[in-house]
């Protein structure tokens, strides 16, 4: 069967690649055409557009790039119509994917949605669009099933795909990791400033502002796959740091603590058992709009949302500054707070269930298609 998959971010590329791998087990003749990234491309098929050309973050940035976004949507619709897939699988990325879903439904093609948009945080009205145009929704957060039930829409909770990505990680030797990346013997603090230039330019200098206070630690940036090393060095402006690429999980597993931008990375860091401080700072316009449209949500990090309490400290907008960052980093390095976080991380893993989200979703999709 033919599958058209759309993901517009690095995390979607990861989860999309694992889903493709499992679809091939269920359907050995599977043919893929997709919007995604390098990981999905490794699974075979045809990459239509790379996510690095699609990712616009924040309200102001979306408005500035509206012509490009609308052009991409129009191109995507024509591409789907030409390919005539048996199913279109949408992965998060709601502003784009929900527009495509309506069009695909009008063609009589099955629409599956893997990883629900965070409509429980804002734009709750999108639930009606989903009910109308999505044949089946597969959710990865335990509270999402109850959210959709309030709107009389039954969804499948499949568990979190990050548990798949982290399953069977090889043993790691700290000395070997440091030697491989030409690092010294000091303990490591990981910096995850995001995957887009605009957020890295804003957050990385603030993260690096505390470097001088921790001479016994080395600060290592997890480089985004689409960024050049020279870009990070330009932003760092001479501050001591190192960069490693394509080794984020290994970096986190070798780190005493991490400063992490909001998003999936906060959950990845928790599941790898690294105490963290969550860092968020967007453009003022985007933040002010966001404050007014996000409702009933106390937290921005997935860790705190899933646990429904403050497990990790969130430094948001003006609170993300040198003074607060140093205070919170001290706490997670050298106080009882560190053990509290690690204990909460263990509870978090239990709430997310075991691995197998990708396999369960693939089986449901292929079975549903064969029976339709």
C-alpha positions as CSV (number, residue, x, y, z in Angstrom):
1,X,0.0,0.0,0.0
2,X,1.0,3.6,-0.5
3,X,1.5,5.9,2.5
4,X,1.9,9.7,2.4
5,X,3.3,11.0,5.7
6,X,3.7,14.6,6.8
7,X,5.9,15.8,9.7
8,X,7.3,19.3,10.0
9,X,9.8,19.1,12.8
10,X,12.8,17.2,14.1
11,X,10.8,15.2,16.7
12,X,8.2,14.3,14.0
13,X,11.1,13.0,11.8
14,X,12.2,10.7,14.7
15,X,8.7,9.4,15.4
16,X,7.8,9.2,11.7
17,X,10.9,7.1,11.0
18,X,10.0,4.6,13.8
19,X,6.4,4.4,12.5
20,X,7.7,3.7,9.0
21,X,10.0,1.0,10.2
22,X,7.0,-0.7,11.9
23,X,4.6,-0.2,9.0
24,X,7.1,-2.1,6.8
25,X,6.9,-5.1,9.3
26,X,3.1,-5.1,8.9
27,X,3.1,-4.3,5.2
28,X,6.3,-5.4,3.4
29,X,5.1,-3.8,0.2
30,X,4.7,-0.4,1.8
31,X,5.6,2.6,-0.5
32,X,6.3,5.9,1.2
33,X,6.2,9.5,0.1
34,X,6.8,12.0,2.9
35,X,7.6,15.4,4.3
36,X,10.2,14.9,7.1
37,X,13.9,14.6,7.5
38,X,17.0,12.4,7.4
39,X,15.7,9.7,9.8
40,X,12.6,9.1,7.7
41,X,14.7,9.2,4.6
42,X,16.8,6.3,6.0
43,X,13.6,4.2,6.0
44,X,13.2,4.5,2.2
45,X,10.7,6.1,0.0
46,X,10.7,9.7,-1.4
47,X,11.4,12.8,0.6
48,X,9.3,15.6,-0.8
49,X,10.4,18.4,1.5
50,X,12.8,18.6,4.5
51,X,11.4,19.9,7.8
52,X,14.3,22.4,8.1
53,X,12.5,24.3,5.2
54,X,9.1,24.2,6.9
55,X,9.7,25.2,10.6
56,X,8.5,28.7,11.5
57,X,8.1,29.3,15.2
58,X,5.8,31.7,16.9
59,X,2.9,33.9,15.8
60,X,5.0,36.7,14.4
61,X,7.3,34.4,12.5
62,X,4.3,32.5,10.9
63,X,2.7,35.8,9.7
64,X,6.0,36.9,8.2
65,X,6.4,33.7,6.3
66,X,2.7,33.2,5.5
67,X,3.1,33.3,1.7
68,X,5.7,30.4,1.9
69,X,3.5,28.4,4.2
70,X,0.4,28.7,2.0
71,X,2.5,27.9,-1.0
72,X,3.7,24.7,0.7
73,X,0.1,23.7,1.6
74,X,-1.0,24.2,-2.0
75,X,2.0,22.2,-3.3
76,X,1.3,19.4,-0.8
77,X,-2.3,19.0,-1.9
78,X,-1.3,18.7,-5.5
79,X,1.4,16.2,-4.6
80,X,-1.0,14.0,-2.7
81,X,-3.6,14.1,-5.5
82,X,-0.9,13.0,-8.0
83,X,0.5,10.2,-5.7
84,X,-3.0,8.8,-4.8
85,X,-2.0,7.1,-1.6
86,X,-4.1,4.6,0.3
87,X,-3.6,6.6,3.5
88,X,-2.2,10.0,4.6
89,X,-0.6,9.9,8.0
90,X,-0.2,13.3,9.8
91,X,2.3,13.8,12.6
92,X,1.6,16.7,14.9
93,X,2.3,20.0,13.0
94,X,-1.3,21.1,13.2
95,X,-1.4,24.5,11.4
96,X,-0.3,22.7,8.3
97,X,-1.7,19.2,8.7
98,X,-5.3,20.1,9.6
99,X,-5.6,22.1,6.4
100,X,-4.3,19.1,4.5
101,X,-6.6,16.7,6.4
102,X,-9.8,18.5,5.1
103,X,-8.5,18.3,1.5
104,X,-7.5,14.6,1.8
105,X,-10.9,13.7,3.3
106,X,-12.6,15.3,0.3
107,X,-10.6,12.9,-2.0
108,X,-11.9,9.9,-0.1
109,X,-8.5,8.9,1.2
110,X,-8.1,7.6,4.8
111,X,-6.6,10.2,7.2
112,X,-4.7,9.0,10.3
113,X,-3.2,11.4,12.8
114,X,-0.3,10.2,14.9
115,X,0.6,12.5,17.9
116,X,-2.2,14.9,18.6
117,X,-1.8,18.6,18.3
118,X,-1.8,20.2,21.7
119,X,-5.3,21.4,21.3
120,X,-5.9,20.9,25.1
121,X,-3.6,23.9,25.6
122,X,-5.0,26.3,22.9
123,X,-7.2,26.4,19.9
124,X,-9.5,23.9,21.5
125,X,-12.0,24.4,18.7
126,X,-9.7,22.4,16.4
127,X,-11.2,19.3,18.0
128,X,-14.3,19.8,15.8
129,X,-12.0,19.9,12.7
130,X,-10.3,16.7,13.8
131,X,-13.6,14.9,14.4
132,X,-14.8,15.9,11.0
133,X,-11.7,15.1,8.9
134,X,-9.6,12.6,10.8
135,X,-10.6,8.9,10.6
136,X,-8.5,7.8,13.5
137,X,-6.3,9.7,16.1
138,X,-3.5,8.1,17.9
139,X,-2.5,10.0,21.1
140,X,0.7,9.7,23.1
141,X,-0.1,11.5,26.4
142,X,-2.3,9.7,29.0
143,X,-4.5,12.7,29.6
144,X,-5.4,13.2,26.0
145,X,-7.8,10.3,25.8
146,X,-9.9,11.9,28.5
147,X,-9.7,15.3,26.8
148,X,-11.1,14.0,23.5
149,X,-13.8,11.9,25.4
150,X,-15.3,15.2,26.6
151,X,-16.0,16.0,22.9
152,X,-17.4,12.5,22.3
153,X,-14.4,11.5,20.1
154,X,-12.8,8.2,20.7
155,X,-9.0,8.1,20.3
156,X,-6.4,5.4,20.8
157,X,-3.8,6.0,23.5
158,X,-0.7,4.1,22.2
159,X,2.0,5.2,24.7
160,X,4.8,7.6,24.1
161,X,7.1,6.9,21.1
162,X,10.1,8.4,22.9
163,X,10.2,5.1,24.9
164,X,10.7,3.3,21.6
165,X,13.5,5.6,20.6
166,X,15.2,5.1,23.9
167,X,14.8,1.3,24.1
168,X,17.9,-0.7,24.0
169,X,20.3,2.2,24.0
170,X,23.9,0.8,24.0
171,X,25.9,1.0,27.2
172,X,27.9,4.2,27.3
173,X,31.4,4.9,28.7
174,X,31.9,8.4,29.9
175,X,35.7,8.4,29.2
176,X,35.2,7.1,25.7
177,X,32.5,9.7,25.0
178,X,34.8,12.5,26.1
179,X,37.7,11.1,24.1
180,X,35.7,10.7,21.0
181,X,34.5,14.3,21.1
182,X,37.8,15.7,22.3
183,X,36.4,16.9,25.6
184,X,38.4,17.2,28.9
185,X,37.7,15.3,32.1
186,X,35.4,17.8,33.8
187,X,31.8,16.9,34.4
188,X,29.4,18.0,31.7
189,X,26.4,20.4,31.6
190,X,24.4,19.9,28.4
191,X,22.8,22.8,26.6
192,X,19.9,22.2,24.3
193,X,19.0,25.6,22.9
194,X,16.6,24.3,20.1
195,X,16.8,23.4,16.5
196,X,15.9,26.7,14.8
197,X,18.3,29.7,14.3
198,X,16.0,32.2,15.8
199,X,15.6,30.4,19.1
200,X,19.3,29.5,19.3
201,X,20.2,33.1,18.8
202,X,18.0,34.1,21.7
203,X,18.5,31.3,24.2
204,X,22.1,30.2,23.8
205,X,23.8,33.4,24.9
206,X,21.6,33.4,28.1
207,X,22.5,29.7,28.8
208,X,26.2,30.5,28.3
209,X,26.0,33.5,30.7
210,X,26.6,31.1,33.6
211,X,29.7,29.3,32.2
212,X,32.1,31.5,34.1
213,X,30.5,30.5,37.4
214,X,31.2,26.7,36.9
215,X,34.9,26.3,36.2
216,X,34.7,22.6,37.3
217,X,32.2,21.8,34.5
218,X,32.4,21.9,30.7
219,X,29.3,23.2,28.8
220,X,28.5,21.2,25.7
221,X,25.9,22.2,23.1
222,X,23.8,19.5,21.4
223,X,24.1,20.7,17.8
224,X,21.0,20.6,15.7
225,X,21.5,18.5,12.5
226,X,20.7,21.3,10.2
227,X,23.1,23.8,11.8
228,X,26.8,24.6,11.1
229,X,29.3,24.6,13.9
230,X,30.3,28.1,12.8
231,X,26.8,29.4,13.6
232,X,27.1,28.3,17.2
233,X,30.5,29.8,17.6
234,X,29.2,33.1,16.2
235,X,26.4,33.1,18.7
236,X,28.7,32.1,21.6
237,X,30.9,35.1,20.8
238,X,34.0,33.7,22.4
239,X,32.4,32.0,25.5
240,X,34.0,28.7,26.2
241,X,31.9,25.7,25.0
242,X,32.0,22.7,22.8
243,X,29.5,21.3,20.3
244,X,28.5,17.7,19.5
245,X,26.3,16.7,16.6
246,X,24.0,13.7,16.3
247,X,24.8,12.5,19.8
248,X,22.1,14.2,21.9
249,X,21.1,11.1,23.9
250,X,24.7,10.2,24.6
251,X,25.4,13.8,25.7
252,X,22.5,13.8,28.1
253,X,23.4,10.4,29.5
254,X,26.9,11.8,30.3
255,X,25.7,15.1,31.8
256,X,25.2,16.1,35.4
257,X,22.5,18.5,34.4
258,X,20.9,20.2,31.3
259,X,19.5,23.5,30.3
260,X,16.8,22.7,27.8
261,X,14.5,24.7,25.6
262,X,10.8,23.8,25.8
263,X,9.4,21.1,23.7
264,X,10.0,17.4,23.2
265,X,13.6,17.8,24.4
266,X,12.3,18.4,28.0
267,X,10.7,15.0,28.0
268,X,13.7,13.3,26.4
269,X,16.0,14.8,29.0
270,X,13.8,13.5,31.8
271,X,13.5,10.0,30.3
272,X,17.3,9.9,30.2
273,X,17.4,10.8,33.9
274,X,19.2,14.1,33.6
275,X,18.0,16.9,36.0
276,X,17.1,20.0,33.9
277,X,16.0,23.6,33.9
278,X,13.5,24.4,31.2
279,X,14.3,27.6,29.2
280,X,11.9,29.5,27.0
281,X,12.1,32.9,25.4
282,X,10.2,33.8,22.3
283,X,9.7,37.1,20.5
284,X,7.7,39.6,22.6
285,X,4.8,39.7,20.1
286,X,4.5,35.9,20.0
287,X,4.7,35.6,23.7
288,X,2.0,38.2,24.4
289,X,-0.3,36.6,21.9
290,X,0.4,33.1,23.3
291,X,-0.3,34.3,26.8
292,X,-3.8,35.3,25.8
293,X,-4.7,32.2,23.8
294,X,-3.3,29.4,26.0
295,X,-5.9,28.6,28.5
296,X,-6.1,26.4,31.6
297,X,-2.5,25.3,31.2
298,X,-0.1,25.9,34.1
299,X,3.1,24.6,32.5
300,X,5.0,24.6,29.2
301,X,7.2,21.5,29.6
302,X,5.8,18.1,28.9
303,X,7.4,16.8,32.1
304,X,5.3,19.1,34.3
305,X,2.2,18.7,32.1
306,X,2.2,14.9,32.4
307,X,2.9,14.9,36.1
308,X,0.5,17.8,36.7
309,X,3.0,19.5,39.1
310,X,6.3,21.4,38.9
311,X,8.9,18.7,38.6
312,X,11.4,20.8,36.7
313,X,11.8,24.6,37.0
314,X,10.5,26.6,34.0
315,X,12.2,29.9,33.3
316,X,9.9,31.7,30.9
317,X,10.5,35.0,29.0
318,X,11.9,37.7,31.3
319,X,12.5,35.0,34.1
320,X,15.1,33.4,31.8
321,X,18.1,35.5,32.9
322,X,21.6,34.9,34.4
323,X,20.5,35.3,38.0
324,X,17.6,32.8,37.9
325,X,19.5,30.4,35.7
326,X,22.5,30.2,38.1
327,X,20.2,29.8,41.1
328,X,18.3,26.9,39.5
329,X,21.4,25.2,38.2
330,X,22.9,25.3,41.6
331,X,19.8,23.6,43.0
332,X,19.8,20.7,40.5
333,X,23.6,20.1,40.9
334,X,24.1,20.4,44.6
335,X,20.9,20.2,46.7
336,X,18.1,17.7,47.8
337,X,16.1,19.1,44.8
338,X,18.2,16.9,42.6
339,X,17.0,13.7,44.2
340,X,13.4,14.9,44.2
341,X,13.6,15.4,40.4
342,X,15.1,11.9,39.9
343,X,12.3,10.3,42.0
344,X,9.7,12.2,40.0
345,X,11.3,11.1,36.7
346,X,10.8,7.4,37.8
347,X,7.0,8.1,38.3
348,X,6.9,9.9,35.0
349,X,8.2,6.8,33.1
350,X,5.4,4.7,34.8
351,X,2.7,7.1,33.7
352,X,3.9,6.9,30.0
353,X,3.6,3.1,29.9
354,X,6.0,0.8,28.2
355,X,7.6,1.0,24.8
356,X,5.7,-0.1,21.7
357,X,3.8,3.0,20.6
358,X,5.2,2.9,17.0
359,X,4.4,-0.8,16.6
360,X,0.9,-0.5,18.1
361,X,0.1,2.5,15.8
362,X,1.5,0.8,12.7
363,X,-0.5,-2.4,13.4
364,X,-3.8,-0.4,13.9
365,X,-3.2,1.6,10.7
366,X,-2.4,-1.4,8.5
367,X,-5.2,-3.5,9.9
368,X,-7.7,-0.7,9.5
369,X,-6.6,-0.2,5.9
370,X,-6.9,-3.9,5.1
371,X,-10.4,-4.0,6.6
372,X,-11.7,-0.9,4.8
